[in-house]
Amino acid sequence: MFDSSLVDTLWGTFQGSLSVLITTLAGYLAARYEFLDRPTVKRVSNISSLLFLPCLIVVQMGPYLTAQELGTVWIMPVWGLLSSVIAHLLGWLGKATLRLEWWTVVASGRANANALPLLLLQSLENSGVLSTLRKPGESMTETLDRAKSIVLLNSVIQQVITFSLGSSLLRRDLQNAKIENCDPEGDRLNPGSRAARFPAIQDTEHVGLLRDYDHDESEDDDFRIPFNQLDNTPDLDVWSRLPVSPRVRRVFYKSRKLVKKGFSWLNPPVAGACVALFLGMIPALHHAFLSKDGFFYDSLTQAVKNLGGLFVSLQMFILGADLALVPSTKPKIRGTISVLSIRYLLMPLISMAFVYFTAGKGWYTDDPLVWFLLILVPSGPSAMVLINLAELMNIDQGPIAGFLALSYLLSPFISVVCTMALKVVEVVEER
């Protein structure tokens, strides 16, 4: 009986993960056969992240962001933060031991925290696997909606971590690339070279023989940028000319920097989470927008729900197209094995150990669905946002694209993680 149920669970989760892979493969083939080009994919990806994901967060998280619900699911953002720190540390350990690039640290620490688990949950509902995690008297639709809200809550935490830490780590790869490309003999003086980093002034018509052999126009442009920025720039700093004390002025400048830093963290998913929290925590707004008998539910809320519903499948489809269009190169074997081991082996084992030793002891909610998601969410392939960060930082995307293609090709192995997670939940429930 045990073997039969285990095989059924494994088969159901494998079918769910396979449907995710097929959705991604459809996007890959559409791009390979030139139905989609790079600008189109980027525009669709942007509108998906800027509009569809925040809408999904509002309608899925809002109904569950009450004081009572937050008191039961607080463990998810806490474990999301803690597991991300652990995964980044494991990635850093692999990087230091094997002398890998810094992007492997980000790839190790950032799982696909939204589209993949959301689509996988939908597939698990269709295959009947999710029914084992229902509360008494709860319908499958209610279980799925509750699972989506928990996954999206973790997704917001992961977004904040990625955009606060990921760019600084990838910047180190950019600095290393510049050092490797630097001419070791660049300090020697050739005819016309600039010893003091000033542009050589030459009359090319009369002294063409004194050519600047090491001349690089981009360096001249870099040299002139600070001076060009001074031209035609009005002094808009009115505050500095007001008759106030230096102490008040310092407080103003410090507070202005804090406000700017705060807004830099306000990406669309975080903004959507703030709106969801605002609507969920205020009873009058919660009833008007999020209750089925609310005044705005059948009009405005349904429109937002329709837009949010476009995110999950579309994002996985665009993910496949991205993998087809970004020029990829063969990733290094050591880096690939290191990151895949962390994402598909170490993090699932650590998450299972965390649930096994902490769940069911009254420390947090006794909800099997939450236990299952505590294992599922930190596991699986790395997030595609890694490509976006690499493009933003202007580092070589080839090895990253090659690694991500292999990582998502192996995504059906997440079915093994799901099956083991369900068995851990079953053991915890029975003890």
N, C-alpha and C positions, 0 to 999 in steps of 0.2 A: 504493500500500500504506500509506504514511504517512497519507494523508487518510482512508482507510477505518478504520484503527485509531484515529485521532483522533476520528472521528465515533462509532465504537462506544463509546469511552471516555466521550465527552461524553453520549451517550444513556444509558449505564449510570448515570453519576453523576447525571444529571438525573432519572432514574426514582427513584433513591434519595432525592434531596432532595425530590422531589414526594411520596413516601410520608410523609416527615416532616411536610410541610405539611398533608397530608390528615389525619394523626393530630391535629395541632393544630386543624385546622378542625372535626373531630368534637367536640372539647371546646368550641369556640366555639359551635357550633350547639346543643349540649346545654344550655349556659347560656342562650343567647338564647331558647330555647323552654321555659325554666323547669323543665327537669329537674334543674337544680342551682341552688342559691342561694349567696350569698356566704359565710355561715357554714360551709356544708358544704364548699365549695371550700377555704376556709382550713384547716379541720380535716384534710381529705385531704392538702393540700399540706404541712401541718406533720408529719403522720405519715410522709409520703413522705421528707421531709428528715431527720426525727429518727430514723427506724427503717430504712426501706428503703435509703436511700443508704449509711449506715454498713455495713449488711449486705452490700451490693454491693461496697463498698470492701474489706471483710475477705476475701470469697471470691475477688475478682478480683485484688487486689493482693498478698494474702498469699503465694500460690505463687511469685510473682516477686520478692519482697523478700528474696532471699538476697544474701549479700555479692558473689557472682559477678554476679548480674543487676544489682544496683545499680551495679556497676562499668561496666556497658554502657549503662544508661539514665539516668545522672546528667545527661546533657545536657538531658533533657526538663524537669525542675524548674528547672534553671538558665535555659534559654531561656524557660520559662514566666514566671519572675520578670522577666527582662530585657525580654521582649516586652511584658509588662504595664506596666513602667515607661515604655517607649517610647510605647505607646499612650496612657497617661495624659498624658505630656508633649505629644503631638500634640493631645490633647483640650484641654489647658490652653492651648496655642498658639491653637487655634481659638476658645476661649472669650475669650482676651484680645484677639484680633484682631477678632472679630465681636461682642464684648460679649454673650456668651451666658450662660445660667444655669450654675451649678456642676454641676448634675446631668449636663450634657453631657460633662463631664470623666470622670465615673464610667462613663457609657454608652460613651464612646470606649475606656476602658481595660479594661472587663470584658466579655469575650465569654461566650457560653453554653458553659461548659467541660465540662459533664457530659452532660445528657440529649440535646442535639442531636447532638454528635459520636458518642455511643454508638449512638443510633438510626440515624444516617447510616451508621456502620460496618456495622451489621446489614444495612441495605439494600444496601450495596456488596458484601457477601458474597453476598447472594441474586442480585444482578445479575452476579456473576462478576468485578467490577472488582478486588476485593481479592486475587484469586488471583495477580496480577502482583507482589505484594509478599511472597509466601511465601518462607520459607527452604527450601533443598533438603531434601526429606523431611518437610516440615511439612504437616499437614493444614489444611484451611480453618478448622476449629473451633479448632485450636491458634493459628493466626494471629489469629483474631478475639479469642480470650481474651487473647492477648498485647497486642493493640492496645487492648483495654478497660483493661487494667492500666496501660498508659502514659498513656492519657487521664485515668484517675482519679487517677494520681499528680500530673499537672498540675492537676487540679481541686482537690485539697487546697491546693496553693500559691495558687490563685486565691481560694479561700474565705478564707484568712488575709489576703490583700491587701485583699479587698473589705471585710471587717468591721473591719479596722484603719484603712483609709483612707477608705472610702466614706461612713461616717457623719459624719466631720469635714468632708468636702467639702459634703455636703448640708446640714449645719448652717449653712453660709454662705448658702445660698438662704433658709433660714428667717429668718436675721438680716436679710437684705435685704428680705424680705417685711414684716417688722415695721417696718423703717424707712420703707418706701413707704406703709404703712397708718397711720403716725403722723401726727397732726394738727399741721400746721406752726404753728398758733396755740394749741397746747395749753398754753403757758406763761402765757397771759393769765389773770388772776384773774376769775372770775365769782362771783356770790353763792354762798357756801358751798364754794368750791373749796379744796383742801388745798395750801397753799403748801409745806408741809414734808413732804408725802406721808403725813400721818397721817389716819385716818378722821375725818370731821366728826361731832361729837357733837351730835345734834339731837333735840329732843322733837317728833316729827312731829305730835303732837296739838295743840300750842300754837304752834309756830313753823313751820307748814307752808309759809308764804310764803317762808321762807328756804331754798328748795329748792336742793340741790346739783345744778346743771344738768349739770356735767361728771362727776357721780358714776358710778362704775363698780364694781359689786359685786365683780367679779373682782379689782379692784385691792385692795379691802379684804381679800379672801380671801388674796391674795398677801402682804399685809402681816402677817396674823395667822399664817401658816404657821410661821415660825420660833418664835413663842411657843407655838403649839399643840404643837410637837414637844418642848417642854420639859416638858409636863405628863405626870405619871405615868410618867416615864422613869427606871428604876432605873440606878444607876451600876454598869455591868457591867465597867468597865475595871479589873479586879483587878490587872493587871500594874503599873499606875501606882502602886499602894499597896504594892507589895512592896519590901523593903529592898535594892534593887540600885542599882548606880552609874548615873549618867545616861548614861554611854557605852554600857553594856550595854542600857539601855532604848532608846537611839537605834538600836542595831543590830537590836533586836527589831522596832521599828516599821518600819524600812526593809525588813527581810526579809519582814514581813507584807504590806507593800504590793507587793513583788515577787511573792509567792505569789498575791495577789489578781489582779494584772495577768496572771500566767501563766494562771490559770484562766479569765480573761475571753476568752482566745484559744482555749480548748478548746471549740470548737463540735462538733456531732456528726460531721461528716466528718473533722475532725482526730482526734477520739477513735477513729473507725473505722480511720484510718490508723495510729494508735499501736498498736491491737490487731493489725492486719495485720502491722506491723513486728515486734511482739513474737512472734507466731506464726511469722513467716517466718524470723527470724534465729536462733531456737533450734531446732536440728535435731530434738530429741525431740518438741517441740510441732508442728513442721512436718510430721513424719511422722504424728503422731497425728491431726491435724486436717485437713491439707491434701493428704496423699497418698491416692490412691484405695484403697490397701490399709490405710489407717490405721484405728485403733479407732473414732474418732468420725466418720469421713467419711460413712458411710452414714446416720447419724442426725442428729447435731447440725449438721455442716457442710452437709448437704443441706437441712436446714430453713432455715438462714441463707441458703443459695443460692436457695431458693424465694422467700424474702422479698425478697432483693436483686433478683431477676428482675422483681419488680413495679415497680421504680423507673422504668425508662427510658420505656416507653410511657405509663405513668400520669402521669409528670411532664410530658410533652409534651401529653397530654390536658388536664391541669389548667392548663397554661400557656394553652391556648386558651380555657378557661373563665374564667380570670383576665382575659384581654383583653376578654371579652364583658361582664364584670360590673363592672369598674372604670370609673367614669364618665370618658370620655375627651373631650378637646377637640383641636381642630386644632393640631398642633405648629407652631412657628415654622419657616419655610422654611429660614432660614440655619442654625439649629441642626440640623435634620434632615439637610440636605445635608452639613454638616460631619461629623457623627457617622457617617453612612452611608458617606461617602468614606473615612473612617479604617477602618471595620470591613470594608468590602467591597473596597477598592482599595489603600489605603496599607499596611495590615498584611499582606495577602497578598503584595504586591510586596516588602516588607521581608523577610518570612519566606523567600520564594523566593530573594532575593539572599543571605540568610544561609546557606541550604542550598547554593546553587550555589558560593559562594566558600569554604565551610568543610568540606563533606562530602567523604568519600573521600580525605582527606589525613592520616588517622591521628590526628586530634585527638580524635575520639570514634568511637563504634561505626560500622562499615560495614554498617548494617542499613537496607535500603530502606524498611521499614515505619516505622522511627523518623524517617527523613528526611521521609517523607510526612506524618507526624503533626506534625512541627515546623512544617510549612506550614499544615496544616489547623486545628490547635488555636487559634492566635491570630486566626483569621479568622471571619467570619460575624456574625450578629446579636448584639446586646447581651443580657446575661443578664436574666432576669425578676426576679432578686433586687433589681433597681433599684426595682421597685414596692414590695417589702417594706421597703426602706430608706426610701423616701419616706413610706410609711405610719407607720413607726417614728418618723421625724423630724417628722411632722405637717406636711409641705409639700404643695403642690398636686400631686395625682397625675394630673390631666387631661392636660397636655401630655406627660408621660412615657408614659402609657398609649397615647395617640395615636401617639407615635413608635414604641413597641414593636410596635403593631399593623402599622404600615407596614413596620417592619424585618423582621418574620417573614413578612409577605406577600411580601417580596422574597427569602426564604430559598432558593428554587430557584436563584438566581444562584450559590449556593455550589458548584453543579455545575461552573461555569466554573473556580472556584478549584481544585477537585479535579482537573479535567482538566489544568490547567496544572501543578499540583503533581506529577502523575504523569509529565508530560513532563520536568520538571526532574529528577526522580529518575532517569528513563531516561537523560538526558544525562549526569548525574553517574556513573552506572554504566558507561557506554560509554567515558568518557574515560580 
